[in-house]
Amino acid sequence: MDPEPTEHSTDGVSVPRQPPSAQTGLDVQVVSAAGDSGTMSQDTEVDMKDVELNELEPEKQPMNAADGAAAGEKNGLVKIKVAEDETEAGVKFTGLSKEELLKVAGSPGWVRTRWALLLLFWLGWLGMLAGAVVIIVRAPRCRELPVQRWWHKGALYRIGDLQAFVGRDAGGIAGLKSHLEYLSTLKVKGLVLGPIHKNQKDEINETDLKQINPTLGSQEDFKDLLQSAKKKSIHIILDLTPNYQGQNAWFLPAQADIVATKMKEALSSWLQDGVDGFQFRDVGKLMNAPLYLAEWQNITKNLSEDRLLIAGTESSDLQQIVNILESTSDLLLTSSYLSNSTFTGERTESLVTRFLNATGSQWCSWSVSQAGLLADFIPDHLLRLYQLLLFTLPGTPVFSYGDELGLQGALPGQPAKAPLMPWNESSIFHIPRPVSLNMTVKGQNEDPGSLLTQFRRLSDLRGKERSLLHGDFHALSSSPDLFSYIRHWDQNERYLVVLNFRDSGRSARLGASNLPAGISLPASAKLLLSTDSARQSREEDTSLKLENLSLNPYEGLLLQFPFVA
């Protein structure tokens, strides 16, 4: 028998609860206070306070009631409270009407407030604009950067005797390709190679400036080298000194026209192959050298402004050097000018300042000879000092292979003119007496205090610091044993170089009376590099007082101090 429906009374209105079996539709039955039931019609008005909404889905119907729960009870019961009047629901705030807002906004107090805020806004804006203009006007102007070619940005590295560099049995040009990674660690920008062209001693008809000497490799080997060097950002400058195996590098004066014709053909050919420049040595022995150099410069520059011409001379006479340089613009010249020294601070300063004054604004290059090793002209105890000097003077430093190691031509068992590059002990195994490991690339590469390590550090600084790249140069007054100068560019870091040429310790008294306006010596500066390896490891990056700056025997210091507005 079906259970009786259960009623819930709510203030006189009862809603019968239908059993689960009876809830098959959406009809709602309403029972009046007298107990009558029926279907709600449109004319029936029921004031309900609680309405029970039942879930209609079959899967949500309750299971059998347990523990005495009323049969027919269901989950999902929702009761909605319907307010009887506005008082019970609470008074809602509807805000001000448009007319009321306009009335309040137009009151004198709000009008004055708005005008005051608007005035403050514009005064603040005008003040910030005026401040920005003052900052721009008073800020120091950045100095315009000069045009920089690749040879302005780092050192050049000469390999005059290719087989001596790579090893007698290392394959010539093909062997050089395997050493490009080493050259890349030196941060050099250009490789001056050769001469490597076909030349029979003093025989002009057997000399072909467009052909590689077959004992060194093929044309394909050379083109492959050019491509590999380009990937390492190393530019190849080819030495085209014609009669490099003969007595006169330029043959006989009567053969000058033949040489000139061969030279023009060779320049055009090698430029098309991708060579980045040319070197000509012993130009002092070339008749009408300024005329020829100007003509050859035009050929290279017509193809690209990014091509370099280097002239070399054994002369140390400043006037002869200036005459060659004046023959054409953008010409680099290597000479023996700096080797004409008594190796004192006073003499070195005189040579450098005279050269810079004589060449004016022309870009310089620095070397101690047109082809030889640094150690052939500079005493051993000054090699570190001269490395620092060449890397920090304004211009392009030019080194020969082995200068980064202190290689000497007079090494026992070695040919004086072109000693073998000591890559490791086995590369110079034929030398009669043992060679110390610290003379080889391998040995110095593992030594943080070696000459090779110093070379790499200086080359890296020279290539990335604007004051060393193209900064101004000012020599400082000091004692005869010292040579000191400042390199600076605009608002960049400044550099102070102090070189002690004496065999005893010195205390530097640096005079700054001749410095230009805006440049002054600070009280102290940071030590970046010392040629004394013991001091370098002990005091690197420390601040040194310049008032009482002490130097060890034959020591050079590179110090850095900031720009101060």
PLY file of the C-alpha trace (Angstrom):
ply
format ascii 1.0
element vertex 565
property float x
property float y
property float z
element edge 564
property int vertex1
property int vertex2
end_header
0.00 0.00 0.00
1.35 3.36 -0.94
2.48 5.59 1.92
0.44 8.65 2.69
1.97 11.92 1.48
3.67 13.90 4.15
2.80 17.56 4.55
4.99 20.42 5.71
3.04 23.31 7.12
4.35 26.83 6.59
2.15 29.57 8.06
-1.05 28.15 6.79
0.27 27.02 3.41
1.11 23.40 3.06
2.92 21.75 0.21
2.35 18.01 -0.01
5.51 15.91 -0.54
4.93 13.42 -3.30
6.37 9.97 -3.05
9.16 9.18 -5.52
6.89 7.12 -7.69
4.47 10.00 -8.07
7.04 12.56 -9.33
6.94 11.89 -12.99
6.07 15.30 -14.27
6.38 18.97 -13.57
2.94 19.40 -11.98
2.86 20.97 -8.53
-0.08 20.38 -6.27
-1.06 23.06 -3.76
-3.09 22.29 -0.66
-5.08 25.08 0.97
-5.35 25.69 4.72
-8.62 23.71 4.78
-6.83 20.66 3.37
-8.16 20.94 -0.19
-5.71 19.99 -2.88
-5.68 20.59 -6.56
-3.68 21.76 -9.47
-2.57 25.39 -9.35
-4.51 27.43 -11.84
-3.73 30.79 -13.34
-6.37 32.44 -11.05
-4.92 31.06 -7.84
-2.61 33.43 -5.96
-0.35 31.83 -3.41
1.86 33.83 -1.08
4.67 31.37 -0.47
7.56 31.99 1.90
9.33 28.70 1.26
9.35 26.74 -2.01
10.93 23.37 -2.26
12.61 22.63 -5.58
13.19 18.96 -6.24
15.76 17.40 -8.51
14.00 15.68 -11.36
16.77 13.48 -12.70
16.08 9.82 -11.98
19.71 9.12 -11.16
19.55 11.72 -8.36
16.52 10.22 -6.56
17.28 9.19 -2.94
17.80 5.59 -1.92
15.54 4.02 0.70
15.46 6.09 3.82
17.58 4.75 6.64
17.52 5.10 10.43
13.90 6.21 10.51
14.20 8.93 7.90
10.90 9.93 6.32
10.13 8.07 3.15
10.13 10.22 0.07
12.89 12.59 1.32
15.28 13.60 -1.52
18.74 15.06 -1.91
19.16 18.42 -3.64
16.53 20.25 -1.57
16.82 24.04 -2.08
14.83 26.53 -0.04
14.37 30.04 -1.34
13.42 32.81 1.12
11.06 35.24 -0.47
10.92 38.64 1.24
7.44 39.73 2.26
8.15 43.41 1.94
10.95 45.89 1.26
11.54 46.48 4.94
12.57 42.85 5.44
14.88 42.88 2.36
16.57 46.15 3.41
16.70 49.57 1.77
18.87 49.76 -1.36
21.03 52.87 -2.10
20.46 54.04 -5.65
22.96 57.00 -5.64
22.49 60.55 -6.82
20.53 61.39 -9.88
22.10 63.20 -12.83
20.53 66.48 -11.79
21.79 66.11 -8.22
25.36 65.32 -9.44
25.40 68.36 -11.69
24.18 70.50 -8.86
26.94 69.29 -6.50
29.66 69.50 -9.19
28.70 73.07 -9.95
29.07 74.24 -6.39
31.79 76.88 -5.79
33.89 74.57 -3.61
34.19 71.83 -6.21
34.85 74.33 -9.01
37.78 75.84 -7.08
39.14 72.38 -6.28
39.09 71.33 -9.93
40.85 74.48 -11.07
43.50 74.07 -8.38
44.20 70.44 -9.40
44.37 71.37 -13.09
46.79 74.20 -12.34
49.00 71.90 -10.25
49.05 69.31 -13.06
50.24 71.79 -15.69
52.78 73.37 -13.36
54.21 69.93 -12.60
54.32 69.00 -16.27
56.04 72.24 -17.25
58.53 71.78 -14.39
59.48 68.30 -15.57
59.84 69.56 -19.15
62.09 72.40 -18.03
64.18 69.97 -15.93
64.64 67.62 -18.88
65.77 70.51 -21.11
68.30 71.65 -18.50
69.69 68.11 -18.15
70.08 67.75 -21.91
71.73 71.16 -22.30
74.13 70.70 -19.40
75.00 67.07 -20.11
78.41 66.60 -21.78
78.20 65.94 -25.49
79.33 62.50 -26.65
82.35 62.76 -28.88
81.83 61.55 -32.41
83.49 58.18 -32.98
86.11 58.00 -35.74
85.81 55.61 -38.66
87.30 52.29 -37.57
88.58 49.68 -40.03
89.49 46.19 -38.94
93.23 46.99 -38.75
92.47 49.78 -36.27
90.91 47.34 -33.81
93.78 45.00 -32.99
97.26 43.74 -33.67
98.72 42.32 -36.89
100.72 39.10 -36.82
103.46 38.45 -39.39
104.47 35.01 -40.62
107.34 35.64 -42.99
108.60 32.06 -43.22
105.57 29.80 -43.40
107.40 26.52 -42.97
109.33 27.80 -39.95
106.02 28.66 -38.32
104.07 25.46 -38.98
107.07 23.09 -39.00
109.19 21.77 -41.82
106.98 18.74 -42.44
103.62 20.24 -41.43
102.25 20.90 -44.91
102.81 24.60 -45.61
99.54 26.44 -46.26
97.45 23.42 -45.29
99.35 23.21 -42.00
98.74 26.88 -41.28
94.99 26.26 -41.34
95.32 24.01 -38.29
96.93 26.87 -36.32
94.18 29.43 -36.94
92.58 28.56 -33.61
95.83 29.50 -31.84
95.94 32.83 -33.69
92.34 33.41 -32.66
93.33 33.11 -28.98
95.88 35.89 -29.55
93.00 38.21 -30.61
94.98 39.41 -33.65
92.95 41.02 -36.43
95.19 40.33 -39.38
97.74 37.77 -40.56
100.54 39.11 -42.78
101.60 36.06 -44.75
104.61 35.45 -46.94
105.86 36.11 -49.49
104.62 32.74 -50.74
104.48 33.37 -54.50
106.61 31.67 -57.13
110.03 33.36 -57.30
113.35 32.25 -58.69
116.25 34.21 -57.26
116.91 37.37 -59.32
115.01 35.94 -62.33
112.13 38.25 -63.18
110.80 36.03 -65.96
110.63 33.08 -63.54
108.73 35.11 -60.98
104.95 34.83 -61.01
103.21 37.00 -58.44
99.86 35.32 -59.12
100.99 31.75 -58.42
101.67 30.01 -55.09
105.10 28.46 -54.63
104.31 24.76 -55.23
106.53 23.72 -52.31
104.10 25.54 -49.97
100.78 24.41 -51.44
98.27 25.03 -54.20
95.90 27.79 -55.17
93.05 25.68 -53.75
94.92 25.37 -50.42
95.22 29.14 -50.24
91.54 29.76 -51.05
90.58 27.24 -48.40
92.80 29.10 -45.92
91.06 32.39 -46.79
87.65 30.89 -46.07
88.76 29.32 -42.78
90.44 32.54 -41.62
87.31 34.52 -42.45
85.27 32.29 -40.13
87.72 33.15 -37.35
87.49 36.90 -38.17
91.17 36.90 -39.18
92.06 38.94 -42.26
94.79 37.76 -44.64
97.35 40.29 -45.90
99.59 38.85 -48.60
103.22 39.92 -48.89
103.98 40.56 -52.57
107.60 41.68 -52.30
108.58 40.34 -55.74
112.21 39.14 -55.53
112.15 38.00 -51.88
114.68 35.22 -52.48
117.11 37.44 -54.39
119.62 40.14 -53.57
117.41 43.10 -54.51
113.78 42.78 -53.44
112.66 44.80 -56.48
115.03 43.39 -59.10
117.13 45.86 -61.09
116.09 49.50 -61.62
115.93 48.88 -65.36
113.26 46.24 -64.76
110.95 48.56 -62.81
108.31 48.79 -65.59
108.08 44.99 -65.90
107.72 44.70 -62.13
105.02 47.38 -62.09
103.00 45.55 -64.77
103.25 42.22 -62.97
102.30 43.90 -59.70
99.08 45.46 -61.05
97.96 42.16 -62.55
98.69 40.33 -59.30
96.85 42.86 -57.13
93.66 42.56 -59.17
93.86 38.76 -59.20
94.39 38.33 -55.45
91.74 40.90 -54.58
89.22 38.90 -56.60
90.19 35.81 -54.61
89.37 37.60 -51.36
92.71 38.81 -50.00
92.27 41.67 -47.49
95.46 43.58 -48.18
99.09 43.56 -49.28
102.54 44.18 -47.84
105.63 45.42 -49.69
108.96 45.31 -47.90
112.14 47.26 -48.61
110.25 50.07 -50.35
113.31 52.24 -49.74
114.97 50.25 -52.53
112.08 50.83 -54.93
112.58 53.61 -57.44
109.77 56.21 -57.24
108.27 54.35 -54.31
105.70 57.09 -53.41
104.35 57.04 -56.98
103.98 53.25 -57.10
102.47 53.04 -53.63
99.83 55.60 -54.51
98.96 53.68 -57.68
98.69 50.34 -55.84
96.62 51.94 -53.12
94.15 53.15 -55.72
93.78 49.61 -57.08
92.97 48.17 -53.65
90.64 51.00 -52.60
88.71 50.87 -55.88
87.52 47.43 -54.88
86.81 48.27 -51.24
87.78 50.81 -48.60
88.23 47.82 -46.30
91.52 46.80 -47.94
94.91 47.52 -46.37
98.31 48.40 -47.77
101.46 47.98 -45.66
104.91 49.27 -46.63
108.10 48.18 -44.89
111.53 49.74 -44.64
114.68 49.10 -42.65
115.19 52.83 -42.26
115.03 54.45 -38.83
115.22 58.00 -40.19
112.05 59.89 -39.27
112.06 62.16 -42.31
112.34 59.25 -44.75
109.52 57.49 -42.95
107.29 60.58 -43.12
108.02 60.96 -46.85
106.80 57.42 -47.50
103.70 57.90 -45.37
102.79 61.10 -47.17
102.72 59.29 -50.53
99.24 58.01 -49.85
96.62 58.11 -47.14
95.62 55.13 -44.99
99.01 53.45 -45.41
100.66 51.52 -42.59
104.45 51.56 -42.38
106.72 49.21 -40.45
110.29 50.32 -39.84
113.25 50.14 -37.48
112.44 53.52 -35.96
111.85 52.30 -32.39
114.94 50.11 -32.42
117.06 53.26 -32.68
116.96 53.62 -28.92
119.28 53.67 -25.92
116.45 51.96 -23.97
115.89 54.69 -21.44
112.58 56.22 -20.49
113.65 59.65 -21.70
114.85 58.39 -25.11
111.76 56.24 -25.69
109.47 59.14 -24.82
111.34 61.36 -27.26
111.04 58.84 -30.10
107.31 58.32 -29.56
106.33 61.98 -29.18
108.43 63.08 -32.16
106.84 60.40 -34.34
103.31 61.32 -33.30
103.95 65.02 -33.86
105.48 64.38 -37.30
102.64 62.13 -38.55
99.87 64.36 -37.19
96.42 62.84 -37.50
97.55 59.94 -39.69
97.00 56.50 -38.22
100.27 54.93 -37.02
101.63 51.43 -36.73
104.25 50.32 -34.20
106.98 47.71 -34.60
110.72 47.48 -34.08
111.50 46.26 -37.62
109.81 45.48 -40.92
110.16 41.70 -40.52
112.40 40.65 -37.62
111.63 39.31 -34.18
111.18 41.60 -31.20
113.91 39.73 -29.30
116.40 40.47 -32.08
116.30 44.18 -31.21
115.10 44.41 -27.59
116.99 43.05 -24.55
115.33 40.11 -22.83
114.59 42.04 -19.64
112.63 44.66 -21.62
110.47 42.32 -23.73
107.49 42.53 -21.39
107.90 46.29 -21.20
107.86 46.64 -25.00
104.82 44.42 -25.34
102.97 46.79 -23.02
104.33 49.81 -24.91
103.31 48.61 -28.39
99.82 47.59 -27.31
99.03 50.89 -25.57
100.42 53.48 -28.01
97.92 55.09 -30.41
98.04 53.00 -33.59
98.25 49.40 -34.76
100.83 47.13 -33.09
102.62 44.77 -35.50
104.37 41.62 -34.24
106.23 38.73 -35.82
105.47 35.11 -34.99
107.14 34.14 -31.73
107.10 37.66 -30.26
104.35 36.50 -27.92
106.81 33.95 -26.52
110.04 35.95 -26.58
111.35 33.75 -29.39
114.98 34.46 -30.31
116.68 33.93 -33.62
119.92 32.96 -31.93
118.45 29.84 -30.28
121.05 27.01 -30.50
120.52 24.88 -33.59
118.02 27.31 -35.10
118.52 29.38 -38.26
119.04 32.99 -37.22
116.74 34.45 -39.87
113.71 32.19 -39.38
113.77 30.13 -36.18
111.24 27.34 -35.83
108.12 28.07 -33.84
108.43 26.06 -30.60
104.94 24.58 -30.34
106.13 21.89 -27.92
109.27 19.92 -27.12
108.79 17.54 -30.03
108.47 20.34 -32.61
112.12 21.29 -32.05
113.46 17.84 -31.29
116.47 18.21 -33.62
118.02 21.03 -31.54
121.29 19.75 -30.04
120.58 20.75 -26.44
117.33 20.43 -24.46
114.88 23.29 -24.68
113.10 24.44 -21.53
109.34 23.88 -21.49
108.75 27.55 -20.65
110.13 28.46 -24.10
107.31 26.58 -25.89
103.70 27.47 -26.64
102.53 24.48 -24.61
104.58 25.46 -21.56
103.64 29.15 -21.59
100.02 28.37 -22.30
99.79 26.62 -18.92
101.64 29.37 -17.03
99.48 32.34 -15.85
102.60 34.43 -15.40
104.11 33.79 -18.85
104.86 36.27 -21.60
102.21 34.56 -23.76
99.56 35.14 -21.07
100.51 38.82 -20.87
100.32 39.13 -24.68
96.80 37.71 -24.73
95.65 39.96 -21.90
97.00 43.11 -23.56
95.61 42.14 -26.96
92.16 41.63 -25.44
92.20 45.02 -23.67
93.51 46.79 -26.76
90.65 45.44 -28.86
87.73 46.41 -26.64
88.62 49.58 -24.69
87.90 52.79 -26.63
90.58 54.78 -24.87
93.18 52.25 -26.06
91.54 51.77 -29.46
91.45 55.38 -30.63
91.90 57.54 -27.54
94.06 60.64 -27.21
97.66 60.39 -26.03
99.32 62.66 -23.48
102.81 62.11 -22.12
103.42 62.95 -18.45
106.55 64.56 -17.11
108.57 62.17 -14.96
112.14 61.18 -14.19
114.58 60.25 -17.03
114.23 56.57 -16.15
110.47 56.53 -16.61
108.12 56.94 -19.54
104.49 57.53 -18.56
101.42 58.62 -20.49
97.62 58.74 -20.38
95.20 57.33 -22.95
91.64 58.66 -22.79
88.54 58.96 -24.93
85.52 61.11 -24.12
83.59 59.73 -21.11
85.18 56.26 -21.17
87.60 54.69 -18.70
91.06 56.30 -18.74
94.37 54.45 -18.73
97.70 55.36 -17.22
100.87 53.61 -18.42
104.09 53.87 -16.42
107.29 52.19 -17.70
110.49 51.84 -15.68
113.57 51.29 -17.88
116.01 51.11 -14.95
117.45 48.01 -13.33
116.42 49.31 -9.92
113.14 50.17 -8.25
111.80 53.67 -8.75
109.16 55.89 -7.18
107.16 57.70 -9.84
106.50 61.41 -9.48
104.04 62.06 -12.24
103.54 65.62 -13.39
100.19 66.50 -14.92
100.75 70.17 -15.72
100.55 69.70 -19.49
97.27 67.79 -19.54
94.35 69.31 -21.48
91.31 70.78 -19.77
89.04 68.20 -18.24
91.81 65.63 -17.75
93.44 65.18 -14.37
95.20 62.47 -12.43
93.18 60.89 -9.62
94.55 60.16 -6.17
94.55 56.43 -6.92
93.97 54.04 -9.82
93.22 50.35 -10.25
96.08 48.08 -11.30
95.07 46.10 -14.39
98.43 44.69 -15.39
102.01 44.58 -14.20
104.86 43.15 -16.25
106.15 41.76 -12.95
104.25 38.44 -12.82
104.64 38.14 -9.02
103.10 41.57 -8.46
100.43 40.85 -11.04
99.21 37.79 -9.16
99.40 39.60 -5.82
97.98 43.07 -6.56
95.81 42.76 -9.68
92.63 44.88 -9.44
93.84 46.59 -6.27
93.87 50.38 -5.92
97.31 52.01 -5.96
97.98 55.53 -4.72
99.58 57.61 -7.46
101.23 60.06 -5.09
103.83 57.47 -4.15
103.68 54.91 -6.96
106.55 52.47 -6.72
107.86 50.34 -9.58
110.16 47.34 -9.55
113.20 47.08 -11.86
112.18 47.00 -15.54
108.53 47.00 -14.58
105.63 48.45 -16.52
102.21 49.19 -15.04
98.84 49.59 -16.74
96.36 51.38 -14.47
92.73 52.32 -14.98
90.68 55.18 -13.52
87.14 56.39 -14.31
85.90 59.45 -16.13
84.67 62.16 -13.76
82.35 64.83 -15.15
0 1
1 2
2 3
3 4
4 5
5 6
6 7
7 8
8 9
9 10
10 11
11 12
12 13
13 14
14 15
15 16
16 17
17 18
18 19
19 20
20 21
21 22
22 23
23 24
24 25
25 26
26 27
27 28
28 29
29 30
30 31
31 32
32 33
33 34
34 35
35 36
36 37
37 38
38 39
39 40
40 41
41 42
42 43
43 44
44 45
45 46
46 47
47 48
48 49
49 50
50 51
51 52
52 53
53 54
54 55
55 56
56 57
57 58
58 59
59 60
60 61
61 62
62 63
63 64
64 65
65 66
66 67
67 68
68 69
69 70
70 71
71 72
72 73
73 74
74 75
75 76
76 77
77 78
78 79
79 80
80 81
81 82
82 83
83 84
84 85
85 86
86 87
87 88
88 89
89 90
90 91
91 92
92 93
93 94
94 95
95 96
96 97
97 98
98 99
99 100
100 101
101 102
102 103
103 104
104 105
105 106
106 107
107 108
108 109
109 110
110 111
111 112
112 113
113 114
114 115
115 116
116 117
117 118
118 119
119 120
120 121
121 122
122 123
123 124
124 125
125 126
126 127
127 128
128 129
129 130
130 131
131 132
132 133
133 134
134 135
135 136
136 137
137 138
138 139
139 140
140 141
141 142
142 143
143 144
144 145
145 146
146 147
147 148
148 149
149 150
150 151
151 152
152 153
153 154
154 155
155 156
156 157
157 158
158 159
159 160
160 161
161 162
162 163
163 164
164 165
165 166
166 167
167 168
168 169
169 170
170 171
171 172
172 173
173 174
174 175
175 176
176 177
177 178
178 179
179 180
180 181
181 182
182 183
183 184
184 185
185 186
186 187
187 188
188 189
189 190
190 191
191 192
192 193
193 194
194 195
195 196
196 197
197 198
198 199
199 200
200 201
201 202
202 203
203 204
204 205
205 206
206 207
207 208
208 209
209 210
210 211
211 212
212 213
213 214
214 215
215 216
216 217
217 218
218 219
219 220
220 221
221 222
222 223
223 224
224 225
225 226
226 227
227 228
228 229
229 230
230 231
231 232
232 233
233 234
234 235
235 236
236 237
237 238
238 239
239 240
240 241
241 242
242 243
243 244
244 245
245 246
246 247
247 248
248 249
249 250
250 251
251 252
252 253
253 254
254 255
255 256
256 257
257 258
258 259
259 260
260 261
261 262
262 263
263 264
264 265
265 266
266 267
267 268
268 269
269 270
270 271
271 272
272 273
273 274
274 275
275 276
276 277
277 278
278 279
279 280
280 281
281 282
282 283
283 284
284 285
285 286
286 287
287 288
288 289
289 290
290 291
291 292
292 293
293 294
294 295
295 296
296 297
297 298
298 299
299 300
300 301
301 302
302 303
303 304
304 305
305 306
306 307
307 308
308 309
309 310
310 311
311 312
312 313
313 314
314 315
315 316
316 317
317 318
318 319
319 320
320 321
321 322
322 323
323 324
324 325
325 326
326 327
327 328
328 329
329 330
330 331
331 332
332 333
333 334
334 335
335 336
336 337
337 338
338 339
339 340
340 341
341 342
342 343
343 344
344 345
345 346
346 347
347 348
348 349
349 350
350 351
351 352
352 353
353 354
354 355
355 356
356 357
357 358
358 359
359 360
360 361
361 362
362 363
363 364
364 365
365 366
366 367
367 368
368 369
369 370
370 371
371 372
372 373
373 374
374 375
375 376
376 377
377 378
378 379
379 380
380 381
381 382
382 383
383 384
384 385
385 386
386 387
387 388
388 389
389 390
390 391
391 392
392 393
393 394
394 395
395 396
396 397
397 398
398 399
399 400
400 401
401 402
402 403
403 404
404 405
405 406
406 407
407 408
408 409
409 410
410 411
411 412
412 413
413 414
414 415
415 416
416 417
417 418
418 419
419 420
420 421
421 422
422 423
423 424
424 425
425 426
426 427
427 428
428 429
429 430
430 431
431 432
432 433
433 434
434 435
435 436
436 437
437 438
438 439
439 440
440 441
441 442
442 443
443 444
444 445
445 446
446 447
447 448
448 449
449 450
450 451
451 452
452 453
453 454
454 455
455 456
456 457
457 458
458 459
459 460
460 461
461 462
462 463
463 464
464 465
465 466
466 467
467 468
468 469
469 470
470 471
471 472
472 473
473 474
474 475
475 476
476 477
477 478
478 479
479 480
480 481
481 482
482 483
483 484
484 485
485 486
486 487
487 488
488 489
489 490
490 491
491 492
492 493
493 494
494 495
495 496
496 497
497 498
498 499
499 500
500 501
501 502
502 503
503 504
504 505
505 506
506 507
507 508
508 509
509 510
510 511
511 512
512 513
513 514
514 515
515 516
516 517
517 518
518 519
519 520
520 521
521 522
522 523
523 524
524 525
525 526
526 527
527 528
528 529
529 530
530 531
531 532
532 533
533 534
534 535
535 536
536 537
537 538
538 539
539 540
540 541
541 542
542 543
543 544
544 545
545 546
546 547
547 548
548 549
549 550
550 551
551 552
552 553
553 554
554 555
555 556
556 557
557 558
558 559
559 560
560 561
561 562
562 563
563 564
